[in-house]
Structure formats: structure tokens, C-alpha cells
Amino acid sequence: MLQLDNVTFLYAPDRGVKEASLRVETGEVIGVVGGNGVGKSTLLGLIAAALVPQSGTITLGVTGMGGRTKRLLSDDGIGYRRYVGYLTEAAPAYGELSVKRYLAFRARLHGVGIFRLRRRLTEALKRCGLTPIQKEPIAKLSLGLQRRVALAEALIAAPVLLVLDDPFAGIDAVQREAMAGIIRDVAVRSYVFISGHDPLLLKACCTRFVLMEHAEITADALDADAAMARLQPPRTPKEAEA
């Protein structure tokens, strides 16, 4: 279980996230949609513990040894973040590194031990279709392949919670479908959040949609078509007559 209770983080009265409440179960893929500047990236940053709520709580349930569930708060810091994979809108850093060296470096920062590193690297490279180009410098890759490297980084620590900020931005339909397949596979055992502007592009992997407007969650159980309808601008009288 992942639960948000009255979470607030505001840059201005209507910029950020205000009193957001949401409950998510394992296996759900939540699409967070809305216009520009409504708070989508802020919400994902809070869920990923890149930001600390000004008020309210975010609780992550993690099954530990013996099948017992422990509850972690996002403001616990590393105790919570060790279970999170986070893909931001930015391209991977250190573009001069090869794909494999970069992922190995990030895996160690995520706390992956030396004895697990080779297996995790092999799995992440294979899952994201990067094995053939693992020795290539990241800076020389296309945007779509760089997004795959960023996704592999988010997956390398086998996260319980996967947070993807606009993962399909700027990539073609073939790359989108490949990434959607990866996300569907990961979602079987994880909580997944994906932000974007177009619910129809996210439809292939999301189980439900959350709509954000003016820093607030205004709906949290929409399908892709209902979310798209809510995002359409109101029709003028002349358009309605046509």
C-alpha cells in the first residue's frame, strides 16, 4: 500500500500540490495527467521523496522478512528512498560514460552490493534493450535510447515504488511501446506512477488516471477516455452548433 494523506507542498497559492490524498495498491500503474504547471512533477517528486511535504504524510508499505509489512514515511530519508526508482525529465548525467559504466556507478549509489551488481546490471541492460550498446557513450545515443538508460537506472535497485516523470516525452511510437512493455512487467510487483499530458499515450500501461488541476487532485479513478475528456477545453457555442 502507498498512501498520501493531505499532502501539501506549495511554491505559491496555486503552484505545487495542495491537500493531496490518494491510496494505491501493488500492481497499479497510476497515470498523473493535467495541463502545464498544475503540479504533476511536484506530486511525483513528493512521492519519490525528492521533496519533503510541508504538511501531510506519504506512507509506503514494504513487505520484509517473514512476510511482515513495515510502513515507511517519505520524510524518513534514505530509509524510504532506497525502495524508490525515480526517472526525472532530465537526460542521464555523465554523458561521457558508457551505458554500462554509468549504470554500475548509479547502482552503487543506490546501495546495490558488489555481489549483486553484475546480476542487476545484466538484468537492467537486457530488460531495457541496452545490451548491444552497453559500451557506447550515453551522449552519442538518441533521445529515445537515453530515456531507456534513465529507465534502466530507475530499475537497477529493484524498486518497490517506480516514479516516472513524463517518460514518453520526445520518443517515437516504437520506443513508447517498448517502454510501456517494460513498465507493465515491473508493475506486477511494484507501485508505479507516470506523469504525462496525453492519457491516450499512457493508456497502454496505466490502470487508472489521476487528474490534477490548480495544484489539486480533482479525480483519481478515471480511465484514459474519461481523463482525455476532462482535459479538453470547453466547447464554444459556435463549436457546439457545428
C-alpha positions in Angstrom: 0.0 0.0 0.0 1.1 3.5 -0.8 -0.9 6.3 0.8 -0.9 10.1 0.6 -2.8 11.9 3.4 -3.5 15.6 2.9 -0.1 16.2 1.3 0.8 19.8 0.7 3.9 21.4 -0.9 3.3 24.9 -2.4 5.5 27.3 -4.2 2.6 29.8 -4.5 -1.1 29.6 -3.6 -1.9 27.6 -6.7 1.5 26.3 -7.7 2.6 22.9 -6.3 0.4 20.3 -4.6 -2.4 21.1 -2.1 -4.0 18.7 0.3 -3.5 15.6 -2.0 -4.9 12.3 -0.7 -4.6 9.0 -2.6 -4.3 5.3 -2.0 -2.5 2.9 -4.3 -2.3 -0.9 -4.2 0.5 -3.1 -5.5 0.2 -3.8 -9.2 -1.5 -0.4 -10.0 0.1 1.9 -12.6 -1.2 5.4 -11.9 -1.1 8.0 -14.7 -0.9 11.5 -13.4 -2.2 13.9 -16.0 -3.1 17.6 -16.3 -2.0 20.8 -18.1 1.3 22.6 -17.7 2.1 23.9 -14.3 -0.7 22.1 -12.4 1.7 20.2 -10.0 2.3 16.9 -11.7 6.1 16.9 -11.4 5.8 18.3 -7.8 3.5 15.4 -6.9 5.9 12.8 -8.3 8.8 14.5 -6.6 7.0 14.2 -3.3 6.1 10.5 -3.9 9.7 9.8 -4.8 10.9 11.7 -1.6 12.9 14.2 -3.7 10.7 16.8 -1.9 9.5 16.7 1.7 5.9 17.6 2.3 5.2 20.9 4.1 2.3 19.1 5.7 0.6 15.7 5.4 2.2 12.3 5.1 3.2 9.8 2.4 3.4 6.2 3.7 4.9 3.3 1.8 4.2 -0.3 2.8 7.1 -2.7 2.2 7.0 -6.4 2.8 10.1 -7.5 4.8 11.5 -10.7 6.2 8.8 -13.2 7.3 6.2 -11.5 5.2 5.7 -8.7 7.7 4.9 -5.3 6.3 6.7 -2.2 7.6 5.5 1.3 7.0 7.9 4.0 5.9 7.3 7.7 5.7 8.7 9.7 2.8 10.4 12.1 5.2 12.4 9.2 6.7 15.0 10.0 4.0 17.2 7.1 2.9 15.1 4.5 4.7 12.3 5.3 2.2 14.3 6.3 -0.9 16.1 3.0 -1.0 12.9 1.5 -2.2 12.3 4.1 -4.9 13.3 4.2 -8.6 12.9 7.7 -10.0 13.1 8.8 -13.6 13.1 12.6 -14.0 12.6 14.7 -17.2 16.4 15.3 -17.4 18.7 13.2 -19.5 21.1 10.9 -17.7 24.1 12.7 -16.2 27.7 12.0 -17.1 27.1 11.5 -20.8 30.8 10.8 -21.4 30.4 7.4 -19.5 29.4 4.3 -21.3 25.9 2.9 -20.6 27.3 0.0 -18.6 29.7 2.1 -16.5 27.1 4.7 -15.8 24.5 2.1 -14.6 27.2 0.4 -12.5 28.0 3.8 -10.9 24.3 4.6 -10.2 23.7 1.1 -8.9 26.4 1.5 -6.3 24.9 4.9 -5.3 21.6 3.2 -4.8 23.2 0.7 -2.4 23.5 -2.3 -4.6 26.2 -4.5 -3.1 29.2 -5.7 -5.2 28.0 -9.3 -5.2 24.6 -8.4 -6.7 25.9 -5.7 -9.0 26.7 -7.9 -12.0 23.3 -9.7 -12.0 21.4 -6.4 -11.5 23.4 -4.8 -14.4 22.7 -7.7 -16.7 19.0 -7.7 -15.9 18.6 -3.9 -16.4 20.5 -3.9 -19.7 18.5 -6.8 -21.0 15.2 -5.6 -19.8 15.6 -2.2 -21.4 17.2 -3.5 -24.6 20.5 -1.9 -24.0 22.8 -4.9 -24.0 24.0 -4.3 -27.7 25.0 -0.7 -26.9 26.3 -1.1 -23.3 29.8 0.1 -24.3 28.5 3.3 -26.1 28.9 6.7 -24.5 25.5 8.0 -23.4 26.0 11.4 -25.0 26.1 9.7 -28.5 22.8 8.0 -28.1 19.4 9.1 -29.4 16.9 10.7 -27.1 14.8 7.5 -27.0 17.8 5.4 -26.0 18.9 7.9 -23.4 15.4 7.6 -21.9 15.9 3.9 -21.8 19.1 4.3 -20.0 17.3 6.6 -17.5 14.7 3.9 -17.1 17.3 1.2 -16.5 18.8 3.4 -13.8 15.4 3.7 -12.1 15.0 -0.1 -12.2 18.5 -1.1 -11.2 17.8 -1.3 -7.5 14.7 -3.4 -8.0 12.4 -0.6 -6.5 9.2 -1.2 -4.8 8.0 2.2 -6.0 8.7 3.4 -9.5 8.2 7.1 -10.3 8.4 8.2 -14.0 8.1 11.8 -14.8 7.0 12.2 -18.5 8.9 9.0 -19.7 7.5 9.1 -23.2 8.4 12.7 -24.0 10.1 13.1 -27.3 10.3 9.5 -28.3 8.7 7.7 -31.2 5.8 5.1 -31.1 8.1 2.1 -31.3 10.2 3.3 -28.3 7.0 4.1 -26.4 5.6 0.7 -26.9 8.9 -0.9 -25.8 9.0 1.2 -22.6 5.3 0.5 -21.9 6.0 -3.2 -22.0 8.9 -2.8 -19.5 6.6 -0.8 -17.2 3.8 -3.4 -17.4 6.3 -6.1 -16.4 7.7 -4.1 -13.4 4.2 -3.2 -12.2 3.3 -6.8 -11.3 5.3 -6.4 -8.1 5.5 -2.6 -7.7 3.7 0.6 -7.3 4.1 2.8 -10.5 3.4 6.4 -11.1 3.7 8.0 -14.6 3.1 11.6 -15.4 2.2 13.0 -18.9 0.0 15.3 -20.8 -1.9 12.8 -23.1 -3.8 9.9 -21.4 -4.1 8.1 -24.7 -0.3 7.8 -24.9 -0.2 6.4 -21.4 -3.2 4.1 -21.9 -1.0 1.1 -22.9 0.4 0.8 -19.3 -1.8 2.7 -16.9 -4.6 1.0 -14.8 -6.2 4.3 -13.8 -5.6 8.0 -14.1 -5.3 10.9 -11.6 -6.3 14.3 -12.8 -4.5 17.4 -11.4 -5.9 21.0 -11.7 -4.6 24.1 -10.0 -2.3 22.1 -7.6 -5.1 19.8 -6.5 -6.1 16.2 -7.3 -9.6 16.6 -8.7 -10.3 13.0 -9.8 -8.4 9.8 -9.0 -10.3 6.9 -10.7 -10.5 7.9 -14.4 -9.9 5.7 -17.4 -8.0 7.1 -20.4 -11.0 8.3 -22.3 -12.6 10.0 -19.3 -9.3 11.7 -18.4 -8.9 12.9 -22.0 -12.4 14.3 -22.0 -11.7 16.2 -18.8 -8.6 17.7 -20.3 -10.3 19.0 -23.4 -11.0 22.8 -23.4 -14.7 23.7 -23.1 -16.5 24.0 -26.4 -17.7 27.4 -27.6 -21.4 27.9 -28.5 -20.3 28.0 -32.2 -18.4 24.7 -31.9 -21.3 23.1 -30.2 -23.6 24.0 -33.1 -21.3 22.7 -35.7 
